[in-house]
Amino acid sequence: MGKQESEENMNYWDMLPEGCIAEIVSHTTPVDACRVALVSPAVRSVADSDPVWDSFLPSDYRQLISRAVGNQPIHQLLSASPSKKDLYLSLAHHPLVIDAGDMSFSLDKRTGKKCFMMGARALTIVWGDTPRYWRWRSDSGSRFGKAIELISVCWFEIHGRISTSLLSGDTAYTTYLVYRPTTTLYGFEDLPLEISVGITGEESIKRNVFVDPEGGVQRENVTRPRRMGLFHNFRAAHPRPQIASSVNADRQNPRTRKDGWLEIELAEYYNKEGENRELEISLLEVKGGNWKSGLIIQGLEIRPMGGK
């Protein structure tokens, strides 16, 4: 009996060579690496090592960091010669503003997949350069330091484009509009916005969403057929590389993010390994003519399905 108990309590991880442990852990996930690190101090030293965590970082992370602007947490960290784990965690918890402040890059903390947000300045907004209709404002709550506020327009239309080569390969992504309403929000109560997500010039998925958190969202959930949920589940299990898929109607309500902004899911896109094309995300109203006001846009975000 004593021998059986001894075998049950034996730590087989400690019996493996360090190189073998590193090879095994590097083929798992960052979450698994953190769990394995709890086994013993000896295993932790391997699970937390640079070779392991370097395997979780995207191959182009150095190039993306070189595009950072201003004085950001990553710069202070780099000056202290951080471990690869510390670098990973910094990119997961502190989005890096790049490309003259028009875009941000971060890592999904559970998978290490790349996430991007196109700031409002990187978007094409109809009449966005006309102060009578839209105005730029300083915003300490925005990761870009600025956001654009809708003053009053009779036609709402926004486009964003990103190269699929920036995204992680063989990954299902979800796109989001990141925004918040002002106290003067009006005109969006029953206004459907048509969403289009897909490769520029090719077939794309189109659907409608409502951005008013207290208006048309509830109405849309009632009127959209339930079978859309089944369609979504099928597409999630059988992704098609070049075409976006609409999200489940039960999940389309705007929700509050940790940073205080609202986000609404737009559509999904599966990025095939090696793709180098242009993904376009568009929002425009189905029928114009009514004046509307009171939205502050931070940007369009694209991140792995299930990521936060």
N, C-alpha and C positions, 0 to 999 in steps of 0.2 A: 504493500500500500504506500509506503514511504517513497519507493522508487517511482510509482505512478505520479504522486503529487510533485515530486521533483521534476519530472519530465513536463508536467503541465505548467509549472511555474518557470520553466526554462525560457530565456529570452533568445530566440533563434537569430534575431537581428544582430546581436552582439557577436555571434559566431561567424558572421559574414565578413569578408575583406571590405575595407572602406571603399575601394574602387567599385566593387560589386553593388554596395548599398547606393553609392552615388549614381550608378548607371540605372538601377531600378527606379529610384525616386525621380530622376530627371525625366522619366517616361510617364510620370503620373501628372498631377496637377498641383498648383500652389497650395490648395487646401489639403491635399494628401501629404504634401511635404511638411506642413505644419503639424499634422497629426503624427506622422512618423517621428518627428523631432521630440515628441513627448515620451518615446520609448525608454530612452536612457541618455545620460550626458554624452556618451561616446557616439551614439547614433545622431544626436542633435548636432554635433559638430560637423557631421557629414551632410545632414539634411539642410543645414543652414549655410552650407559652403557656396562659394562663388560659382563653381562649375554647375551645381544643381540649379541655382537661381538664374544663371545666365541662360539656361535652356528654356526658362519661362519668359524671358524677355524677347520681344520681336526682333528679328534680324536687323531691322533698320532703326532701332531705337536711338543710336548715336546720331544718325542723320536728323531725326526728328527733334532731338534735344538741341542740335546745332541751330535749328530754326526758331528757338525760343527768343522772346523779346523781353527787355526790361530786367529787373531784378526779381526773380521768382524763387520759391523755396528750393527748387532743383539746383540753382546756382550755389546757394549756401551749402547744400549737401555735397555737391561735387568738390567744393574746396576742401572738404574734410576727408577725401578719399573713401567714400562709403563702400560698404559691401554691396554685392549685387542684390541681395535681399532688401537692404535699405533703399536702394535705387528703385526696385520694383514697387515697394510699398509707397514710396513718394509719388511715383507716377500713377498709382492706383487711387491715392487719396487727394492728390493736388493736381487737377488738370493743368496742363502746360499750355500757355497761350503762345501761339506761333504765327508765322507769316504776317508780320507787321500788325499783329493784334486782331486779325480777321478770323482766326480759327483756333480751336483748342484740341489738344490730344491728351488722352489718358489711357489707362489700362483697366479692363474689367478685373476687379480684384480676385475673383474666383477662378478665372480661366486664363488671364493674361492676354486676351484678345484686345485688339485696338478699338478705341472709341474716339469719335470726333464730333465736335460741334462747329457748324458754320455760323459765325457771328453775323449779326444783322448787316454789317458792312460788307460781308462776302455774298450777300443775297441780292438778287435783282427784284426790286420792289417797284411796282408801277406807281409813278408819281412820288417815289421815295426821296427824290432830290428837290422836291418843291415844298418849302417850309409852310406853305398854306395848308398842305394836306398831311405831311409827316414832319416831325422834328426830332433831331438828335438831342439826347439828354445824358448828362453824366449820371451814372447809376452805380453806387458802391456795391449793390447786390449782384451786379453782373460780373462774371469772370473777366469780361473784356473792358470793364470800367465805363462802358457806354451802352445804350440801348436806343431803339427808335420807337417813338410814340405816334400812334395814329391820331391825328387831329380831327380830320373829317374827309371822307372820300365817298364817292358813289359807286366805285368799283374797286374791289379788294383782290389783289393778285400778287403772289410771291413765288419766286423760283430760286432753287439752290442746286448747285452742281458740285460733284466731288469725283475724283478719279478713283475707280475701283482698285487700282494698284496700291492705294494707301491702306485699304481695308485688309483684315486678316483673311487668308484664303480658306475655302471650304467652311464658311461660317454663315449662319443665318443671322441677319441683322434686323432690327426694328428701327424705324424712323419716328421722330417726335418733333412736334412744334413746342418750343419752350417760350412761355409768355406769361403775362399777368394782366388782369383787367384793372382799369382805373375806376375812380368813383363816378366818372362820366360815361361809363360803358353804355352804349345803346346801338340799336340797329342790327345786332347779332342774335336776337332772341329766337327767331325762327328762320335764320339764314343758313342754309346748308353751304358748306365750302367743299368744292370738289377736289379730292386729293388724287394726284397722279405720281406714281413712283416707278421708275424703270430706266433702262438704258436709253440715252438720247437717240431719237430716231427709230426706236423699235417699240414693240408692244409693251404696254405698261398697264398696271392695275389701277382702276379708278374706283373711288368710293366717296361717300359724303360723310362729313363730320360737322359737329356744331361746337363752337369754341366758348359759347356763353355757359359758364358753369352752373347757372341757375335758370337757364332758358331751354334752348332746343335740344340739349343733350338727352334729357329724359324723353322727349318726344321722339327722337331718333331711335332710342333703345326700344320703344314700344312698337314702332312701325317697321323696323328692319326684320325680315324673316329669320326665324330661328335657325334654319338650315345653314345660314352663313357660318355659324359656329362649327358645324360638322365639316364644312368646306375648309375652314381654317385648320382644324385638327388634321385633316388629310394632307394638306399642303405642308404642314410642319413636319409630318412624318415622311413625306416624299417631296423634298424641295426640288424646284426646277431652277437651274442656275441663273438664267438670264431674265427671269420675270419676277416682279414683286408679287406678294400676296396680301390680301386685305386681312386686317386683324379681326379677332373675334368681337362681335357686336357687344357682348357683355363686358368688355374691357375698354370701351372707348370713352368712358367718362374722363374728363380732365382730373388729374390727381395732383396733389401738392408734393413737390420734391423736398428733399432735405434742405436745399438752399432757399426754400420759400417760394420759388416760382411754380407755376402750373405747367404741366406737360400733358399733351394728348397724343396717343398713338396714331400714327398715320397708316403705314403699311410695312410689310416685311420684304426683305430682299435677301436672296441667297447668293453670296459671293463665291464664285468658283476659284479654285487655286489657279494663279497665273493670269487672271483677268486683268486687262488694262484698258478699260473703256470709261465712259463718262456716265455716272448715275445722276439722274435728274429727279428732283423732288419739287412738285408744284402744288400750290394751293390757290384756288381762285373761286369766286362765288359763281353759283350756277345761274343766277339771274341778277343783273345789276339794276341800278336806278334808285334804290333807297340809300340814303346817307347813313353812314355808320361812323362810330368814333369809340375811343377809349380802350385800345389795346396797346400794351408795351411789348415789343418783340425782342427777346434776347438772341434767338437763333433757331436753327434746325439741328437736331442731334441725331446721330446714328450710332447705335451700340448693339452688342450681341443680344440675341433674344434671352430674356431672363436676367440680363445685367442691370445694375442700378448705379 
